[in-house]
């Protein structure tokens, strides 16, 4: 591999037609050894190496991170995307199907030179994304989000087929950027109603700002029209989806949303920037609420076994309270509150407008790669900081609201709002947590109710077998009392005949005779026939230390299925 150095930092602005944007409010002094270069490897996105490691090491880290997501096909990272490699994190900026959205972020340990490595990895060495896309290595986007960020801008102007009463409610329709992933979460039909007309994953969005920062970091900004992305009428028929913003006079006009990132060579901080642009000739743009949303961290209520950041909550400065399933819970300022033993709520748990940095973590320390802090640090309008255990959308979000009506809005035609700034801080110094991996021989190391052996696994057929457990066991007592993830390689002979459930993955506590986690796998989740594919199951082991535990594959007798391998990864918190 002979990557070509495209350009050094000093000539970056000369290579592109850049406009707008300002450097970070923090002037950083960075050793000259961290000044970056672009590396052009045809097999990878364009990589900006500001890590101090060799280009070969930066490329190796990039390949490991992106491959570990498990994506294939047009949605996978490709040469039209960008990657930033610093000492503290590696970021994938997805420019194909997205307006430069950071869909991958990995914490690095800050080690010097080619010792630089990932902080959070599965026991098999797979780097784990901080955000939800591909976090389990299965290669898919979450069904309730457009990638790793949720952005919505409510509009209270009724359309012709809306109930006029929506003008007095939270919103009539939601606006945002039109990006590639289709919503598949059936609990949010107002968003999936606008699936048609989304761009393809091959549509490339170039930055309107590509600028080096004083410390050798990068500022990237992308711009797209603020358009209707959720249909709020009772029919959810997707009328006027992707249409321009509807002003109070019932006229649609083009308004732009600018979104970007500031990335730094030797910092734990990632800054997300947002700005609304109201073109000349438009009337005043007032809005109704704000740009609502944030970073999408992990699935909820079944987070990745290494990312159970719902466990400990910490408002950094002063006390606040949250409503947890109807109960008010006090969160003291500057202290960790342990919420891990509380019942999982069926409704959203939201904290907002707390006007201070806010931290979620798997433990009561700033553990490297296992804790995240969100704050708003723009020139003004920074009070609406918060987070959400979002049961409806299906993830843990960290963010709040930016650019609020009555604060940063309205703006006249020909004007722009402030450049709002949301900061995500990821510690990388304090290593905590014991992570272990166990691999079980599917033929000789586990028990079977049905099926038979092949050289590459254990299989069942509709001609010869009835419903039952293909795999179960091993009644292990050493998985601990933290969290577990089963990793199972499966394949089918036909992935298109129907979309029935072919197998169900289960974690079972034999000591208490309790199935404490399960996941149905449908035929069309398989991307290709006769090809092993990775599937995972997350399990909460709280209170199960020392119990006899097993991982099971239950077969539903509708398709040939082969189990190629079974591994169980555990974390002690």
N, C-alpha and C positions, 0 to 999 in steps of 0.2 A: 504494500500500500504506500503510495507516494502522494499524500495530500498536497494540494497547491495552496500556498499562502496568498490569499486574495489581496489583502491590504493591511497595513499596520495602522495603529490608532491615529497617528498623526495625519494620515491622509484620508480617513474615513469620510469626512464631510465632503471631500472633493469628489468622491465616487458616486454620490447620490444627490438628487435634487431634494434637499431637505428644507423644511419650513417650520416655523413656530417652535414652541417648546423651550423650556428653560432648564438649567441644571438643578440638581437637588439642592434643597435649602441647607444641606450639610456639606461643607467643604471637607473632603477627606484627603489625607496625605497617605499615599500608597507607594511602597517601594517600586522603583522602576522595573524590577523583575516581574511585576504583575501587570504591566501594560500589555494589552491584549493584541491578538492577531486573529483574523478570520482564516479558517481552514476549510478548503473546499474538497470534500471527499464525496464522489458521486453516489456512494451507497448510504450517505447520511445527510441530515439537514446541514446547512451552512453553520459551522461551529465557531463561536467567538471564544477564544481561550485567554482568559485573564486570571488563570489559577496559579501561575508560577510553576506548574508541572509541564513536562514536555508535551508537544502536540500529540505524540503517540499515546501518552497517558490520557490526555483529554479526550481523544477519539475513543480509546478503550472504555473509559467511563461512560461516554455518550452511548456507545453501542450497547453496553450492559444495561443501562437505564431504559433505553427505548425498546430493546428486545424484550426486557422483562415485563413490559406492559402487556404483551401477548397480542397486540393488534396485527391484523393481516388485511390485505386489500386496500382500497382507496382511503380508508380512514386512518391508516397507519402513518406514523411519522415518515416524512419523505424529504427529498432534496429541496423542495420548495418551502420547507419550514426553517426555523432557526433554533439554535441551542446556545445558551450562555453557560460557560464553565468558569466559576470563581473558586475561591478557597473554601467557601462556606456552603455553597449550594450549586446545583446544576439545574437549569431550567429549560424546558421545551416550550418554545413559542410556536403555536400551531397556526400557520398562515393559510392552510388549505381547508376551506369550509368554515373558517373562523376569522374574525377580525383580530388576528394576532393574539389569540387567547393562550395564556399559560396553562396548558392542560397537563403538564408534568413538572414536578418540583421534587428534587431529592437533596437531602441534607448531606453535606460533605464534612469531613472531620477537621479540615484546616491544616492537615499535615503538610510539611514542606516537600517540594519537588514531587517525584513520582511515587512517594508514599501516600499521596492523597487518595482517600477512599470514602466509600459511603458509610454513613452512620447506622442506618436502619436497613437490615437485610433479612430475608428469610434464611432459615438454616441451610438451604441449598445454595445460598449466595445471591439469590435474586434481589436486586434493590427494590425497595418499597416506595411507591409514589406517596408524597405528602397529601396529594389530592385524590379524588375518587376515580378518575378515569384509569382503568387498568390496574387498580390498586392490588387486586388479587392475582394478577397475571393472566386474566381470562380474555383480555382484549375487547372490552366493550365500554361504551359510555353509559352512565346511569340513565334510567328511563325517565327521570323527572327533571332533567337539567340539560342545558346546552353546554356540555363540557364541564369544566372545573369552576364555573362561576355562574351564579344566578343574578340576573339583572332584570328588573321590571320597573316601568315608569307608568303609574296609574293615570288614567284619563277619565274624567267624570262627564264628558260631553256625550249625551246619548246619540247613537246612530238611529237610522230610521226604524230598524226593527228591534231596538232595545226598549226595555221597560223604562219610561222616563224617570221612574223613581230611582234609577241607578245614580242619578246626579246627586242624590242625598246620601248615597251609600259610599263605601270605600272606593269603588271604581265601576265604570261601565265596561272599559276594555283596557288591556295592558299593552304597553309599547316597549320595544327594545330593539336589539339588532337581529337581523334575519341570518341565522347561521345553520350549519348543515344537519346536526343530529335531529332525528325525529323523536318526539316524545312518545313513550310507550306506557307510561304509568297511567293506569286506568282511573286513578283518583283525581287526575287533573285534566278533565276533558276540554276545558276552556283553552288550555295550551295545546293539546294534541289536535284540536280543531284547525290549527294553523300549520299543520305538518306539510300539506301540499304547498309547493312553491318555494320550499327551502332550497338553498344552493347545494350543489353537489360537493363532495369532499375533494374534488379536483379543482374547484374554483379557488384561485389564489388571490389573497388580499395583501397588497404591498403596504409597508408603513408610509405615512405621510411625513413622519419625523424619524430619522435615524441619526442619532447624535451621540458623540462621546461625552462623558462627564469628566470633571476635573480629576477624579481618582482613577481614571481608566475604565470606568464602567460604561454602561450603555443606557440610553433613553430611547425607547421605541414608542411611537404613537400611531394608532390606526383610526380611520374615520369612516363611519357608515351612517346611513339615514336612520333616524328614529322612527320605526314603523310598527304597525299593529301586529302583535305576536300572540295575543290571547283574546279569544272571542267570548265576551261575557254575556251574550244574550242566552235566553233559556234553551234555544235550539242547538247551540254549539255547532253551527253549520259552516263556520269558517268564512263568512262573508267579509269582504274587504281586508282579508289578511295580507300583510306586508304592504298595506297602503300607507301613505304619508300621514303625518300627525294631524288629527282633527282639532282645529281651533274652535273656540266658543261660538264663532259666527257660522259654524258648520261647514267651513271651507278647509280642505286638506292642503297643507303646505309642507314643503321640505324643511326639516330641521335635522341637524346632525349631532351625533354622539361621538366624541373623541375618547378613545380608551387607550391606555398605554401602561408601560412599566418602566421603572428605574431599577437597574440591576448593578450591584457593586462587587468589586473583586474580593474584598476582605471584610464583609459585613454579613451579619445574620438577618438583615432586613431586606424584604422585597416590598417595593412601593407600587401600588396600583393607582393609576391616575385616571380621572374622568372629568369631562368637560362637555357642556352643551353649547352648540353654536347655532344661533338664530340668524339666517341669512338676511342681507339687506333687502328691503321691500316687504318683509313680513311684518305683521303687527306684533305687539308685545307678546312674548312667550312667558306665561306665568306658571303653567303646570298646576297640579293639584296636591301632590305630596312630595315625593323625592325619587331619586334613583335608589330603589330598595334591592338588597341582596347581599352577596358576599362570596367568599371563597367556599367551595363545596369540598369538605374535608374527607368524609368517609360515609359509608352507608349507615342508615339508621332505620330500625332499631337493631340491626345486626352489623355493627362496625367490624372492620378488619381486626383480627386478633391482636395486632401490634398498635392499633390506633383507637383504643377505647377512651378517647379524650372526653367522653361524657362523664367520666368518673369523678374528676376533681375540678372545681370551679373557683376562680379567683378574680374578683374585681381588684385592680391593683392599688386603688387609692382610698376609696370610701365605700361604706356599706350600701348594698342594694338588696332588693328582694325579687324573687321570681315566683310565678304561679305554676306549681307542679300538680297537674290533675286536680285543680281546685284548692290546693293547699299552698299558702304563702310560706316561702322558705327564705330565711334571712341569710345573706351572704356577707360576712364581715369584710371590710376593706383590708387589703394587704395580707390576707390569710387564705389558706386553702380550705374549701368546704367539701367534704367527702359525700358524694351523692350516689355512689355506686350500688348501694344496697337498696335503693328506692325502687318500687315497682315501675316497670316501663310504662309510660303514659301512652294512651292511644291518640291523644291530641298533641298539637305542637306545644313545646315549652320554649318561650321566647323571652329574652332579655334585651332591652333596647333603651336608647337615650340615657345611658349611664355616664356619659361625659368623662370617660377615663379609659385607659387600656384595660383589656379584659383577656384572661388566660383560661384555656381549657387544657387538661392534661390527663395522662393515664395514671399519674402518681402525684404525690404532694411535694414534688421538687421540679425544678426546671430541667427535666431530663432531656438529654440530647436526642433530638428527633422524635420525642414522645410527648412534647408540649408545644403549644402555639399561642402566641399573643397577638391580638388584633387591636389596632388603634387608628384614629383618624388624625392626620398631622398636616392638613392643608393650610392655606393662609387664613381660613375662617370656616365656620359652619362645620365644626368637628364633633358636636355633642352626641350625635346619634350613633353610638357604638353599641354593638350587642352580638348576640349569637342565637342560634335556634337548633333545638332538637326537632327537626321538621318531619313529623310523622307522615304528613300528607305528601310532600314531595319525595321523602325517603332518604334524607341525608342530614348530617350535622353541618350547619353553615356557621361561618364566622364573618361578621360584617356589620350590617346595619343600614343606615341611609346616608346618602350624600346628595348635595345640591338641592336644598329644600325650598319649597314654595314659602314665600314670606321671609326668607333669609337670603339665599343666593339667587332666587328668582323673585320677580320677573326680570327679563332682559329685553331690551328693545331690538327691533330688526337691525341687523348689522353688528350685533354685539355677541360676546361670549361670556359664559359664567367664569367664575374662578376655576382653576385647575384643582379639583378636589383630590385628596390623596389618602388612600387606605393602606396601612402598613401591616404586614405580617412578619412577625419576629419569631425565628426558629433557633432555639439554643442548640449548640452542638458540642459543648465541652464536657458536660457531666453525664457520663455513661452509666445507665442504670438498667436493670432487668436482665434476667437469664432467659435466653431463647434457645430452645432445643428442637432437634428434628429426629424423627424416628421413621424408618422405612420398613414396611412389612411385605414379605413375600406373599403375593396374592394366591399362589398355589399351595405352598407348604407352610406359610406363616400365619394364615387365617383360616377360619372354619367356613363351610359352605352348606347351604340348604339345598340349592339346585345348581345345575350347570356342570361344566367339565373343563379340564385343562387343555390348553394349547401351549406351544412353545413361548408365545408372547403374552400369555395372560389366562384369564378365566372367563368363559362365555356361556351364554344361554340362548336357546332358540325357541321360537314359538312352536315348532314341530315336535320338540322333545321335552319341553319343560313347562311347568305351571308356575303361577305366581309364587314368589318367595324370596328369601334373602340369598343372593349370589355370594355375598361376602359378609362375614361378621367376626367380631373379636377385636383385639386379643385379650380383653378383660384386664387391661393394664392398670396398675396401681401407682404408676410413677408419672402420670401426666400433671400432677400438681393441682393447685386450686386457683389458677389464674385464667388463662384463655387458651383456646385451641383452634387450629385450622386444619381440616382434612384437605389433602390435595389428591385428587383421584383422576387418573387418565382413563377416559372412556372412548369407545367408538361404536358406531352403528353402521348397518349396511345400507340404510336408506334414510335420508334426512329431509324428505319432502312429501312423503305419502300423506301425512296428517300432522297435527301438532299435539298429539297426546303425550302424556307423561310416560316416559319409557323406564326411568328408574327414580327412586327417591333416596337421597343420601341422608343418613341419620347418625347422630351421636346418641348413644344410649348409656345410661347409668344402670348397670346390671345390679348394683348393690341396692338401689331403690326402685328398680324396674321402671325407670323414667326415660322417655325419649326427650332430651332437653334441647335438641336442635334438629331441624330437618329441612331439606330443600328438594323440591321436585325438579327434575331435569326433563325438558320437553324435546321432542324429536327435532324441531326446527332451531333449537339452540346449537345444534351441531352445524358447523360451517361447511363440512364436506363429508361424504360417506367414506367408510373404510380408512379413516384417519383418526388417530388418537388425539383427543382434545382435553385440555386441563379444565377441571371443574373443582370448585372449593366449597367448603362448608365451614362457617364460623360457629364456635361454641363457647359459651360462658361456663367456666369451671368453678365459679365461686361456690364454696361450700362442698366441693366434691373431692377435695384432696384425700388420697388414700382409697377412694372408691374403685371398684372394678368397672372400668370404662371401655367402651367398644365403639368402633366405627363400622357402620353397616351400609350395604348397598342392596336396596329392595327392588326387585324386578317385577314389572307390571304385565308381562306377557303380551306385549303388542309389537315388539321389535327385537330382532337380534341385537345383543349388546355384549361387548367384551370389556372387561376391566383389565387394564394393562399394568397399573401400579397403584399403590396406596401409601401415602405418607401422612404423618400427623406432626404438625408443628405446634409447639406450646410456648407460652410466655408466662412468667410468674406474676405479671400484673397486666 
